[in-house]
Amino acid sequence: MYAPVRTSVDTAVGILVLGLASIHDAMNDMADGHIDNDKLIAGMFTKPKPADGPANGGVK
């Protein structure tokens, strides 16, 4: 009596696990994209360091 219901629940849980694993992977990819984007934007607002040379008081 419980076997058909158990099979149905097992199938549904398997689908749920696959869906959650897919969401987990997508969230990691999205986080990586945000980190890369933050670094890119930070680079736009950061002044480059001057080269060390005679013009900047350094030793050539």
Backbone as ProteinMPNN parsed JSONL, in Angstrom:
{"seq_chain_A": "MYAPVRTSVDTAVGILVLGLASIHDAMNDMADGHIDNDKLIAGMFTKPKPADGPANGGVK", "coords_chain_A": {"N_chain_A": [[0.814, -1.183, 0.0], [2.005, 1.236, 0.708], [4.11, 1.373, -1.04], [3.751, 2.438, -3.781], [3.347, 5.167, -3.175], [5.686, 5.748, -1.841], [7.562, 5.422, -3.892], [6.781, 7.524, -5.549], [7.314, 9.725, -3.866], [10.076, 9.397, -3.533], [10.937, 9.879, -6.157], [10.108, 12.547, -6.486], [11.66, 13.799, -4.505], [14.208, 13.309, -5.519], [14.146, 14.891, -7.848], [13.862, 17.393, -6.648], [16.31, 17.575, -5.263], [18.123, 17.666, -7.42], [17.293, 20.09, -8.554], [17.894, 21.909, -6.471], [20.676, 21.592, -6.334], [21.37, 22.614, -8.811], [20.577, 25.286, -8.483], [22.362, 26.003, -6.488], [24.843, 25.854, -7.853], [24.379, 27.852, -9.759], [24.16, 30.104, -8.108], [26.768, 30.27, -7.095], [28.175, 30.821, -9.475], [27.026, 33.287, -10.094], [27.87, 34.804, -7.908], [30.642, 34.798, -8.326], [30.702, 36.29, -10.672], [29.809, 38.77, -9.722], [31.905, 39.456, -7.994], [34.059, 39.67, -9.793], [33.076, 41.797, -11.324], [32.953, 43.83, -9.387], [35.692, 44.167, -8.873], [36.523, 45.101, -11.361], [35.122, 47.535, -11.569], [36.187, 48.854, -9.332], [38.779, 49.162, -10.227], [38.436, 51.118, -12.116], [38.158, 53.417, -10.645], [40.465, 53.754, -9.258], [43.551, 55.259, -8.803], [46.372, 54.828, -10.866], [49.494, 53.504, -9.733], [52.429, 55.467, -9.66], [55.228, 54.96, -11.815], [58.354, 53.755, -10.64], [60.967, 55.769, -10.854], [63.47, 58.152, -12.077], [62.005, 60.507, -12.623], [60.032, 60.47, -10.759], [61.253, 60.695, -8.333], [62.516, 58.404, -7.642], [65.028, 55.803, -7.883], [66.785, 55.007, -10.79]], "CA_chain_A": [[0.0, 0.0, 0.0], [2.861, 2.408, 0.77], [5.152, 1.303, -2.073], [3.574, 3.43, -4.856], [3.522, 6.513, -2.642], [7.119, 5.904, -1.556], [8.218, 5.617, -5.179], [6.457, 8.873, -5.981], [8.039, 10.65, -3.005], [11.496, 9.259, -3.881], [11.13, 10.567, -7.436], [9.972, 13.988, -6.246], [12.833, 14.24, -3.74], [15.33, 13.307, -6.457], [14.007, 16.084, -8.688], [14.135, 18.54, -5.775], [17.757, 17.608, -5.012], [18.76, 18.155, -8.646], [16.969, 21.505, -8.686], [18.657, 22.668, -5.481], [22.081, 21.564, -6.746], [21.474, 23.541, -9.932], [20.502, 26.633, -7.915], [23.633, 26.212, -5.774], [25.86, 26.147, -8.87], [24.067, 29.155, -10.354], [24.483, 31.145, -7.123], [28.227, 30.401, -7.08], [28.555, 31.516, -10.708], [26.591, 34.67, -9.985], [28.759, 35.456, -6.936], [31.923, 35.014, -9.005], [30.503, 37.399, -11.604], [29.743, 40.021, -8.956], [33.257, 39.748, -7.5], [34.827, 40.159, -10.941], [32.546, 43.106, -11.685], [33.39, 44.773, -8.353], [37.113, 44.448, -9.103], [36.609, 45.909, -12.573], [34.669, 48.886, -11.242], [37.177, 49.443, -8.422], [39.919, 49.548, -11.051], [38.117, 52.351, -12.832], [38.217, 54.548, -9.725], [41.733, 53.702, -8.536], [44.634, 55.897, -9.54], [47.508, 53.927, -11.03], [50.693, 53.882, -9.005], [53.443, 55.955, -10.583], [56.388, 54.092, -11.998], [59.502, 54.168, -9.845], [62.031, 56.22, -11.759], [64.012, 59.466, -11.727], [60.991, 61.559, -12.69], [59.19, 60.374, -9.574], [62.069, 60.707, -7.129], [63.089, 57.085, -7.386], [66.328, 55.504, -8.497], [66.623, 54.262, -12.027]], "C_chain_A": [[0.872, 1.267, 0.0], [3.886, 2.471, -0.367], [4.936, 2.319, -3.2], [3.796, 4.869, -4.381], [5.003, 6.76, -2.368], [7.884, 6.152, -2.85], [7.986, 7.035, -5.686], [7.228, 9.913, -5.165], [9.53, 10.597, -3.33], [11.814, 9.997, -5.183], [11.078, 12.086, -7.246], [11.18, 14.541, -5.492], [14.063, 14.275, -4.637], [15.319, 14.533, -7.358], [14.331, 17.335, -7.877], [15.633, 18.687, -5.516], [18.494, 18.131, -6.241], [18.51, 19.649, -8.842], [17.77, 22.363, -7.719], [20.142, 22.689, -5.826], [22.312, 22.541, -7.897], [21.444, 24.992, -9.434], [21.806, 26.966, -7.203], [24.74, 26.585, -6.763], [25.637, 27.527, -9.485], [24.41, 30.292, -9.394], [25.992, 31.348, -7.038], [28.72, 31.148, -8.313], [28.196, 32.996, -10.632], [27.494, 35.44, -9.009], [30.117, 35.748, -7.565], [31.821, 36.191, -9.969], [30.457, 38.735, -10.886], [31.122, 40.417, -8.441], [34.116, 40.308, -8.625], [34.378, 41.564, -11.339], [32.977, 44.164, -10.668], [34.856, 45.152, -8.543], [37.3, 45.345, -10.325], [36.216, 47.361, -12.278], [35.658, 49.575, -10.306], [38.397, 49.911, -9.196], [39.681, 50.836, -11.81], [38.294, 53.591, -11.957], [39.496, 54.576, -8.893], [42.802, 54.349, -9.39], [45.781, 54.9, -9.685], [48.706, 54.433, -10.234], [51.726, 54.381, -9.99], [54.623, 54.996, -10.656], [57.548, 54.637, -11.178], [60.631, 54.513, -10.789], [62.494, 57.605, -11.368], [62.96, 60.581, -11.734], [60.11, 61.581, -11.454], [59.989, 60.324, -8.27], [62.705, 59.375, -6.803], [64.424, 56.924, -8.087], [66.082, 54.654, -9.728], [67.446, 53.002, -11.999]], "O_chain_A": [[0.517, 2.26, -0.636], [4.463, 3.529, -0.618], [5.886, 3.018, -3.551], [4.364, 5.687, -5.105], [5.516, 7.849, -2.63], [8.765, 7.01, -2.891], [8.908, 7.671, -6.197], [7.739, 10.882, -5.727], [10.183, 11.639, -3.396], [12.845, 10.661, -5.289], [11.91, 12.815, -7.785], [11.666, 15.627, -5.806], [14.882, 15.187, -4.52], [16.361, 15.141, -7.603], [15.005, 18.238, -8.374], [16.164, 19.797, -5.546], [19.399, 18.956, -6.112], [19.409, 20.386, -9.247], [18.271, 23.423, -8.096], [20.803, 23.709, -5.627], [23.34, 23.217, -7.945], [22.207, 25.828, -9.918], [22.3, 28.089, -7.305], [25.49, 27.532, -6.527], [26.588, 28.279, -9.704], [24.901, 31.335, -9.825], [26.452, 32.484, -6.921], [29.589, 32.014, -8.208], [28.971, 33.854, -11.055], [27.841, 36.594, -9.261], [30.68, 36.824, -7.359], [32.746, 36.996, -10.071], [31.0, 39.724, -11.377], [31.468, 41.598, -8.453], [34.819, 41.301, -8.439], [35.205, 42.42, -11.654], [33.33, 45.279, -11.052], [35.223, 46.317, -8.393], [38.141, 46.244, -10.318], [36.902, 48.295, -12.693], [35.938, 50.762, -10.474], [38.988, 50.94, -8.866], [40.625, 51.565, -12.115], [38.549, 54.683, -12.464], [39.597, 55.338, -7.932], [42.943, 54.024, -10.569], [46.122, 54.203, -8.729], [48.903, 55.639, -10.084], [51.895, 53.787, -11.055], [54.962, 54.319, -9.685], [57.699, 55.851, -11.041], [61.186, 53.635, -11.45], [61.965, 58.185, -10.419], [63.034, 61.501, -10.92], [59.507, 62.607, -11.138], [59.455, 59.95, -7.226], [63.371, 59.242, -5.776], [64.88, 57.819, -8.798], [65.286, 53.716, -9.714], [67.437, 52.237, -12.964]]}, "name": "protein", "num_of_chains": 1, "seq": "MYAPVRTSVDTAVGILVLGLASIHDAMNDMADGHIDNDKLIAGMFTKPKPADGPANGGVK"}
